[in-house]
Amino acid sequence: QVQLVESGGDLVQAGGSLRLSCVVSGIDFREYDFGWYRQTPGKSRELVAYVTRVSVTTYGDSEKGRFTISRDNAKNTVYLQMDELNTDDTGTYYCNGQWSLSSTRMLYDWGPGTQVTVSS
């Protein structure tokens, strides 16, 4: 069974930093792209950052320049370094595998997510 376990979320003040981790098990991690998504109550999940199997990265407009997505294939882990946090970054963060950036199909069941709350 595939498992996605997110961690690293916390309550932080605006301007601070966090590093999120997504540990993946049950698949050949190297074969898949992964994205980080943010969800707030009543809204769909929004793409925050994306990394391909060859480490090409894409970011949402508001995340560009502040967030960095990376992957460690030896550890089956994808990271999201979040700097210069602001209150709009608040939400529950999830990761999932995809075939491509344009695909809306998530390959696996969602994990528990990790909560990020940014206070002013």
N, C-alpha and C positions, 0 to 999 in steps of 0.2 A: 504494500500500500504506500502511496505517495503521501508524505507529510511535509507541510510547510509551517515552520515555527518562527514567527517574528518576535523580536525583542528589542529593547533599547529605548522605548518610549518613556517619557517622563514629563513632569511639570517643570517648565523653565520660563525665565523672563525673556522678553523681547531682546534681541541682540545676541542671545546665547547660542549654543551649539549642542547637537546630539548626533550620535551615530547609531543607526538602526542596523540590525542584522536579520537575515532570513536564512535559516538553516534548512536545507532541502535533503530529503532522504527518499529512497525508493525508486530513483531514476538515474540514468546516466546524465548527470548534471551538465556536462560539457556540451551536450547535443541541443540545448534549448536556450532561447532568449528568455530574459526575465524582466518584468516590470514592477515598479513600485506604484501603488495606487493609494489614494486618500479618499476616505468616505466621511461625510458628515451626516447627521440625522436628516432623513427626508430627501437625500440626494444620491445620485448614482456615484459609483466609484470614478474618480478622476485620475488620469495618468499623471504621475509626477516625474518619473524618470524611467529610462529603459536602457538595457544593455543587451547587445546581441551576443551570440556564442563566440564571436571573435572580438568582443569588447568595444564595439562601436556604440557610442552613447547618444541618447536623445533626452531632452528635458522639456518640461512645460515652460511656457514663456515666463511665468513668474518665478520659476525655480532656477532658470539659467543664470549662471554666475554665482549662485549661492549653494547649490546642492551638487554633490558628486556621487554618482553611482559607480560601483566597481564590483568585481567578482573574483573570488578565489576558488579556482576549480579544484585545488587540492583539498579544500575544506568543504566543498559543496555549499558555499555560502555567498550570498549577494549582500552588499552593504549599501547604505545610503548615508553619506556624510552630509549633515544639515547645518549650515552656518548662517549667521545673520537672520535668525528666526524672527518671524513676526506673527501677529495674532491670526493672520489668514492661513498660516500653516497648521493650525489646530485641526485635529481630526484623528481618525483611526487609520493606521497605515497597514497595508497588506501587500504581499508579493504574490506573483503567480507566473507560470511559464506560458509562453506563446510561441507560435510558429513564426510570426512576423509582427512588426510594429502596427501594420494596418489591420491585422486580425482582431476582431472583437471577441473571439472565442478563447476563453481561458482553459488551459489544458487540465487543471486540477481543481479539486475542491478547495475552497478558501480556508486558510488557516485562521487562528484566533485573532490575528492582528495585534498591533501594539498602539497604545494611546499616546498621542503627543498633544500636550496642552501648553500653549504659549500665552503668558500673561503680560500685560502692559505695565 
